[in-house]
Amino acid sequence: MNKATLKFNNGNGALLCSGCRVILKEMLAVDENSELEEQYCDECINTNLSEQEWIELITEKCAQYNGGKHQRVGQAYMNALFKVNKRLYEIISGTNNDCFYDDDKIINFIRFCNK
């Protein structure tokens, strides 16, 4: 699990959205070593794919995977997501839900896209 992003400015802490990095909350005192779970703004929480986007994602993933491009399944999912929903791709990229380099994270990817 990724931890929340904390930034400091003039000694004050700010909790950032783990997706888009907007400030969620400004805090007067924060321990720099705090281990908070990922935090998301309302826009990033509403990241589930529509039924049509799921169909497009699976269709595109199959085309990528079976198209002779020698991609692993996780790579094919991430590349397909980039074509189907670039905003969601950018939110997922580089997190524990990003399965591009690790097929074991495919379940995280699917759960995140389906929440």
N, C-alpha and C positions, 0 to 999 in steps of 0.2 A: 504494500500500500504506500502511496506517496504521502508525504506530510504536507501540511498547509504551508503556504509561502508567507513569510513574515519579512517586512522591510522596516528599516528604521530611518527616521528623519528628525534631526534635532533632539534625539533622545526619546522621541515618541514612536511607538510601534504602530504598524498598519498591517492588517490581515488582508491578503489579496486573494481574489478568485483564482483557484487552481487551473481554470480554463483560460480565461481571457486576461487575467491579471489586473482587473479593476479593483479599486479599494472597496472592500466589503465593510470594514470596521476600523476606525482609528482607536487606538488604545493608549492610555497614558503610560502604563508600565507593562512590559512583556519580557519574560525571560527568553533570551536569545536561543536557548537550548530547548525551548518548549517543543513537545511532540504532539502537534494537533493533526487530526485527520484532514484530508483534503476538504476544502470549502469551495462552494460554487455560488455564483450570483444566479438570480432567477432566470436570466436568459440562457445561461449555460446548463442549468438544471433541466430545462425543457429541450433536451437534445435527442429525444427518441425519434427514430426514423418513421415516416409515414408508411402505410402498407405499400404504396407505389414505390417509394424509395427502397424498401426492402426487396421488392421484386427487381428493381433496377440494379441494386447492389449485388444480389445473387447472380443475376444474368451476366453482369459485367465481371464478377469474380470468376465465374465459370469460363468466360471468354478469355480472361487474363491467364487463368491457370491452365486451361486446355489448349490455349492458342500457341503452344510451342515456345513460349517465352521463358521457360525453365524457372518459373517462380514458385516459391513455397506457398502454401495456402495463406499464411499470414501476410505475406507480401501482396498476394493477389487481393485479399480483403482490403488492405490499406490503399492500394492503387485504385481499386474499384470505388472505395469511399471518396477518394479525392475527386473522382469524376461525378459522383452522385450528389455529394454534399460537402463542399470544400470547407464550410464553416465548422462542421462537426469533425472533419479530418484534422483541422488546425487545433481544435480543442483536445482531441485524443493524442495527437502526435507528441511523442516524448514522455508520455505518462505510462503508468502501469497497465493501461488499456491498449497501448500501441503494440500490435502483434507483428509489425513489419519485420523485425529482427528475431522474434521469438514466437514460434507457433504455440507454445504453451500459454501464451496470453490471449489466444483467440477467444476463450470463454469470457475473459474480462472485457474484451472488445464487444462481444455480442451482448453481454449483460448491460454494458454502458449504453450501447445504441438502442437497447430495448427498454430502458427505464422510463 
